[in-house]
Amino acid sequence: MPHSENLLFPDEQVLREGSTVMFCCIFPTETHNTDMSFNNTSYKVINISTQVKAIRVENIKATNGYGVNFYIGDSDDAAVNYVTFPPEKPQDFRCETKDMRNVSCSWKIRRDPNLNEEQRRKYTLLISDSRAVSWNPKSNSTACSFEVVPQQIHYNITLLVTNSLGRESETDIFNIKDRVFPVPVLLDVAAGVLDSVVVLQLNGSFKGLLLSCQLEIEPRVPIEELDKNGSDSVQNYTFRLQNLKPSTQYYTKGRCAVQGNNWGQWTEQKPLVTIDLWRRIRDDPNRTVTLVWKSVSSNSSHIKAYEVCVSNRNPQRSVCMYVTQKQTEVPLDLHMCNISVRAIIQSGLSIPSHITISPAYTDIPKEKRIWGNAKEFQLTWMRDSVATCDYVVEWCMLGIASPCNLQWRKVPVNQTSLNLDADFKAGVQYTFTIYSCSAEGHRPCEKRIGYVEEQEPMRYPTLDTNPNITWSSVNLKWSFNEEDPSHTGFITGYEITVQEDSEAGSDKRALKRSFKQFVDDPHSKSFTVSGLEEDQLYTFHLAACTSAGCGPETTGTFRTRKNCEPNHHIHTNRNQPVLFYNASEKIYSLRIEDCKWCDVEILPPTVAEKTWLASAEDPSCSFIGPKVTLPSFLTPSYHPTTILTNFTYMSSVQQDVPSELLETPKTEATRQESEISGFSSDYVTSVAT
């Protein structure tokens, strides 16, 4: 017939695998084209006529779903064909039901079909005494289903498989009550501390059937089994698991059966989700709760999001939100509220975890110190008589560092101790708050602070540069925050190292002398170092200490004063006041400006003092008396021509002097200074008017 284009045959055909096929082309005019290919392979051209040419392909192979091309030379002309094989007889064809609402039939095949779309196989279920169910799967599935025929008990099901090359079939005859194998549609877990509740949920039309369900737990615990009469609605099989270990992850699965039949399939090891919920409340500037939780699941990738619901009692209202993170912040008022969190998973929603937020409280427990053992803390607390739920131990994993990285551990209500091992760091102070739970929520009842391992301090005290100094002591003062939680250990006190500085060119010892003093009270911020030499330069090193040792030192250098301090007492003798001074080991010539005049108190002399100062019979006493004018502010009630006389007195033995000898012997006033060698001495100042 007339044509103006190349015509290729066969085209868009399904060819049988293994056959020999002639592919030909009819040209519109006589042509000498000698290049014809199939599946990218050139074949010898067979001349049929001046306008018809062909190639012969033997034992053609099955193709993929896209078929195979037959084309002419370099032109764009091509024909697409498909090579497949006839259907095979289905293997192990069997029908059963999980819920008595739908029957699912399955089979096995030896070889997967290779074609798609319009060329794929077609499946038909022929139900005796009922209807035919056609099914065209979009993939190479080997199962299909149909609805249970009401009131029909016996079934004769034929599976028919066809394609363009042939057909095959298989039949299954059964009583539907013998083919009921229930499978739970939901498995939920609500985990406690030492127990858990696991719920298997069935949804089907099991009325008139006696059902049994089993629960298996790993790590291994005995299998539990529950029996129930079937119904036409949702059924829950609730298992209460007890005597479990705290802080342990368990895996569970369940299965059910109609009594007399084999067990149905175990539930999948899908996420067994438990929400471990906790909170942190902040009252400033506004009352806010930060909810945090941990989701325990065998496969967290099944969790899509979390549903958070807040229910207020006054006024009564409830708000729910969806979050993808494992924490969220919720504003609060001062009243009690209930909060629930549950996971959204592929099979639905997990059992919610609840927490009650108590009204605002003001009681803050006092801190008590604890010490760890380099790896863990041993926490103990007093039993709270109002606790009805559990205890919660809360801490920040980074100590006081930011962010807090809030951690918590729940403890049964009958337990008041906890060994806590959570990768604690040495030199970090941790604060543990113990909460007790009741119907009104969690309230803090005790608080502990401690280190698993203390280290030497990292900071030094600040030393006051203006201490109180005498001729024999220095009163050091300093500032230091011993309660700062950033310290690497508890501050136990302070160490003071005193070093005597030698001075070149002086007549003092060239060797340095040093000693240590300890302040055992960490709250004390002053200490008097006594027993020092007069007019001597000393360097003081001050460091804070913990049980692990002392930290860096702060240093100060100070000089003691000369020994000219008065004893601040003026004694009177026959209306003649006498001012006493402490004497040095050596007698120095002093100017009046070297001595302080302060806090002067005038007291009447005692008989012993009169005797000690005025004995004319004492051969060891000698007085030397330069005269100066006494400052007027010291003698407001005396004559303005007051005279100050300095006496030097030496004594090797203190003698008993008769009380009547009260006059100062003037004849002894010129005793030579050489007579005092080897005697102890005091320095005395007498005031006369």
Secondary structure, DSSP 8 states (H G I E B T S, - for coil): ---SS-EEES-S-EEETT--EEEEEE-SS------EEETTEEE--EE-SSSEEEEEE-S-----TT-EEEEETTSS-EEEEEEE------EEEEEEESSSSEEEEEEE-SS-----GGGS-EEEEEETTS-EEEE--SS---EEEEE--TT--EEEEEEEEEETTEEEEEEEEEEGGGGB----SEEEEEE-SS-EEEEEEEES--TT-EEEEEEEEETTEEEEEEEEE--SSEEEEEEEE-S--TT---EEEEEEEETTS------------EEEEEEEEE-SSS-EEEEEEEEE-S-GGGEEEEEEEEEEETTEEEEEEEESSSEEEEE--SS-EEEEEEEEETTEE---EEEEE---------EEEEE--SS-EEEE----TT--SEEEEEEETTTTSSS--EEEEEEETT--EEEE-S---TT--EEEEEEEEETTEEEEEEEEEEESS----S---EE-SS-EE-SS-EEEEEE--TT-TTSSS---EEEEEEEE---TTSSS-SS--EEEEEE--TT--EEEE-S--TT-EEEEEEEEEETTEEEEEEEEEEE---S--EEEEEEESSS-EEEEE---SS-----GGGS---S-EEE---HHHHHHHH-SS-TT------EEE--GGG-TTS-TT-EEEEEEEEESS-----TT--S--GGGTT--GGGGTT-EEEEEEEEE-
